[in-house]
Amino acid sequence: MLEAFDFVLFGGAGDLALRKLIPGLFRAHRNGELPEGTRIIPTVRNTQAVEEYKSKVREAAQKHLNKNEFKDDAWDSFATILFPMAVDISTLDEKWKELAQLLNSGDNRQRVFYLSTPPSVFSAACKHLHESGLITKTSRVVVEKPLGYDAKTAEEINSSIAEYFDEHSIFRIDHYLGKEAVQNLLALRFANGIFENLWDARTVDNVQITISETVGLEGRAGFYDGAGALRDMVQNHILQLLCLVAMESPNKMTAERIRAEKLKVLESLRPLTGNTVRFNAVRGQYVTGQMDGVTVPGYLDELGSPSNTETFVAIRAHIDNSRWANVPFYLRTGKRMKQRFAEIVIQYKDVAHKVFPEAAGITTPNRLVIRLQPEESIKIIVTSKDLGKQEMKLSPVVLNLNLADAYKDYFSDAYKRLMLDAAANNPSLFIHRAEVDAAWAWIDPIIEAWQRPENKPHGYMAGTWGPIASAQLVGSDGRSWFNIDEVGVEDSQ
């Protein structure tokens, strides 16, 4: 049972805190999920910011919460557990003593330190927490990505945190792992024999994982141009999704066993190095195009300077083990794409023998489509007889399970779930240091290959599905990217 805790939010006035973290904590409070006595302590830079904080965060909550979520009485109640404080992370001064006084008045309750800050100050924050005597045996630290820009910098960051916190007290967050639809992957696979028995190289033709965004830089130019899509999305979100799709069943659903199986997947990824990168990976950069009938600028126009940073990545990956031998995993992510969605597509092999004549039509491969956002749903595409025709005509039909329809009170808030899990000391949905190391070990050679002058990103128009080279990558295998909204299948609810 979750007990009262202190939640110290460094970077409490930052964009992430205002858009996601504070609204998530408000939902938890409104739902009765925060134990009585819990305190939320956002830190800001100066005293003036403290005075303005509650009104600022209230305005942000009204903006970012869903329609009808914000209620004055619920917010007034939530505001009583907000204790904003002025703390300069980079300087150990009297303000840290004031923070210590507040925390030490909490009867030795559990402490969660959430570092919603740039990684460059992780070390200073942990050092000052230690020097102020604020790290107790039950304290935990939650750190946001990016954890470095390559294996070397990731190791430096992880080592600096490990000087003050044991590994079991470090919670590396990836908000995609908090999505209920992502967690449902485990239930779908390991609680349903129909799927687990059809989840390997004998039955699966290919797997596609796509995270498609319609936004451009959105005020993140400084960070994004130094990172790019490979570091920002593939190294963490997409590889974590790949692990959940491809992992073996743990003997128990514990954090240690789930992490162990995920690590095996990362270590089984076929390395992409040197010239193999050119044949198995595509990088792109959007140029001026049309989004919903409106002309939007290209990446370089938004950035205002020359850059070879990729805004699109497509990769053909292979997992060299007996379950997935010779099954390609197609990974794709990009900005300024035609539609916004995140989904996993399991495409099954075609029937071994064609019994229907060509006049009946072409059979469509069976697909399991797991949509993670914006809606969360599970669709199964099957071939059916067109019931409106006398003769035998085959056509694809979608069997659709919309999780919001199935669970009427259901609302997914990944950050809320993960913050509560950190408070409850449940690391199942967080990333172990060994996973970070293994992911970078696979990503770094791709980054290195892309530094060569000849490997410049392919241009693609905003509002499209990415560069032509992406379609060619999959097409060279006789396959194509699957976009369910464009295949014209009938939706059977």
Summary of the structure (lengths in Angstrom):
residues: 493
radius of gyration: 24.1
end to end distance: 38.4
largest distance: 83.3
contacts: 1545
relative contact order: 0.13
helix: 40%
strand: 22%
